[in-house]
Amino acid sequence: MIYYTTYRPRSPLSQFVEFLWFREGDHLPQSQSRLLPIGSMELVINLHEDRIPLFDPQSRAECGSTNGTMICGTHSEGYIIRIDSKISVIGVHFKPGGSTPFLGLPARELYNQRVGLDELWQGRAAELRDRLIAAATLENRFLILEQFLLMMMHLPDRTTVLQNHRHPVVDFALREFRQVPIPSVSAVTNQIGCSARHFNQLFRDQVGLTPKLFCRVRRLRQVLYLLADKEHINWADLAFTCGYFDQAHLIHDFRSLTDCTPTEYLAQRGFHPCHVVLPK
């Protein structure tokens, strides 16, 4: 059985981080899962071993690895992870556009990428992992991670990046895109007062996706969360609720972004709405 819990950080960290999370399990059947795109970045720290394997999305064969601390850039496609017999993983779920002050580079540079954090944090990542492993309780681990992120946020170079890239136009758009159904990009752009081209560039720098692609991913995320724990679904009603043109539009977008049909998803969904357990 997998134990999963979350922790919501305090302000000012809560402006950028949705929650911290911890996942643990022992004596688990080894399997692979596909993590579906969510429209934001994820920091992952493997406490069980100092390694995170990477897999080819088509063959599902291992094709490399990072060290035990990894940043998952904003994705528009799913990627594969392995569930080992013993897992102990802690992580950070950033808000869309919330990773800027911690990474020191535009989000677009990590689009559809998974990168070891030692490449970005120069030894701080390994130090953080060691401190988390040594912590006596899960509460202490969350506090250590929270304090570390606050420290990273206030480094002089991160402050400069934050000032240069956190644009009020993007923040406004992200607030609008939280609605259900999500408004059209053109409707939001018309309220902003800048050109579509300039808005696209600002948005992609801060969030990692273009506004149009971000809305497709977040609309899918709305669908996945509305499907949670449901066995019988009225797909036409769901399509209308989430702002699709019709049921066919929902199914087309679903297959494009998840690499499976809605029916396959319902049969294979994992412990979290954005996890799909893959057949052996």
Secondary structure, DSSP 8 states (H G I E B T S, - for coil): -EEEEEE---TTGGGTEEEEEEEEESS---EEEEE---SS-EEEEESSSS-EEEE-TTT--EEEEE-SEEEE---SS-EEEEE-SSEEEEEEEE-TT--HHHHSS-GGGGTT-EEETHHHHTTHHHHHHHHHHH-SSHHHHHHHHHHHHHHHHTSHHHHHHHHHH--HHHHHHHHHTTSSS---HHHHHHHHTS-HHHHHHHHHHHHSS-HHHHHHHHHHHHHHHHHTT-SS--HHHHHHHHT-SSHHHHHHHHHHHHSS-HHHHHHHB-SSTTEEE---
